[in-house]
Amino acid sequence: MDLSELLREVLKNFSPYQPGEQPIGDGWIKLNTNENAYPPIPEVIEEIKNSINDKLRLYPDPLALEVRKAVLNQLLRDEDTLTNRNNVFIGNGADEIIEVIFKVFVDPGNEVVFFYPSYGMYKVLATLYNAKINEINLNDDFSIPDTAFSAKGKLLFINSPNNPNGKSIGNATILKLCSNFPGIVVVDEAYADFSEQTSLSLLKKVKNLIVVRTLSKGFSLASLRAGFALADASIIKEMNNVKLPFNTTYITQIAALACIKNRVKIFEQNKKIIEERNRLTQELNSFEGVSVLPSDANFILVKFNDKSKALKFLWDFKDKHKILVRHFSKPRLYPYIRITIGTEEQNNKLLDVFKLLAVKYL
Ligand SMILES: Cc1ncc(COP(=O)(O)O)c(C=O)c1O
């Protein structure tokens, strides 16, 4: 058998998504994949433990009805947004939701628009679905260039706050993109729980908008895979039609419900991450030759004036101090390292090591 004869054409030169390293063994300070600095709160852990029961014999609710209701009636109760459960889709994390959107809208050759730099999965999925890719370069300050307002296509992805720089995109910009774009605009708000901005209010008047959220970041649930999307009921119906039947597990649904129920306590905990983000930004900005981009997320992007220094810091952090941060070997991102905000203790360690490396390299 010649596998290369059997493979789909698109896989012959395919670059898969490169997840950040998940190290084996203890003692690492993991600031490379934008996970929440804190574990799920005890109330959530308790509910997860209780969900290990005889229900595991059964298939979970395919439409996650209880979670959809909780999203609307509790989590988004005070938001000015859609209010009907037919407007909510529950997925196996934001990644699955994004793929479901491709399944609904993208035939081979259809145009898909997204920005660079941004989250890598848009390109991976656009490639897998044989889309025609329009990857628009963000301006030097990571803002959206004017050319985006005349883009055409089936899907346009906006990531707000944008990974890797961390800045939110304003609603006036999102609204203008929605008005000008002939297809569906997807706003990936994976990090919105750390930002003061959200596009949720636009959903009431804009029909070609899907807002995607996740419990991976703001709710410390990355491992259990839960996210939701809000959109016009006609879009959600199609998404539910094409998803795999049991896309979220019973345990995940119970955990999601517990997160939503205990959201006030969780948001209080996230405030510490936001405070630490502001502290780290200030402290790192005081180093000569280094600047931190303003961030609304649980990570910061640090720029080295001398771009050769970024990798030196990355390797010393890892090899000598067991601290993992993220570097992207892509042309525009070469001078940067992205650092997930850790606990106060982890951040203190990071700053101590940064000081040592600054003496050595800066
Ligand atoms: C911008 C963005 N969207 C989506 C995701 C995926 O989130 P989830 O864990 O919900 O699949 C990530 C994960 O890093 C992300 O950075």
The ligand as a Gaussian input file, in Angstrom:
#p B3LYP/6-31G(d) Opt

LIG

0 1
 C       -7.906000      32.394000      20.403000
 C       -8.215000      31.012000      20.840000
 N       -9.364000      30.464000      20.450000
 C       -9.683000      29.215000      20.809000
 C       -8.826000      28.457000      21.578000
 C       -9.201000      27.044000      21.903000
 O       -9.930000      27.013000      23.061000
 P      -10.611000      25.685000      23.581000
 O       -9.746000      25.131000      24.648000
 O      -11.924000      26.145000      24.114000
 O      -10.776000      24.763000      22.416000
 C       -7.617000      28.990000      22.003000
 C       -6.695000      28.172000      22.815000
 O       -5.582000      28.493000      23.091000
 C       -7.304000      30.301000      21.612000
 O       -6.130000      30.865000      21.954000

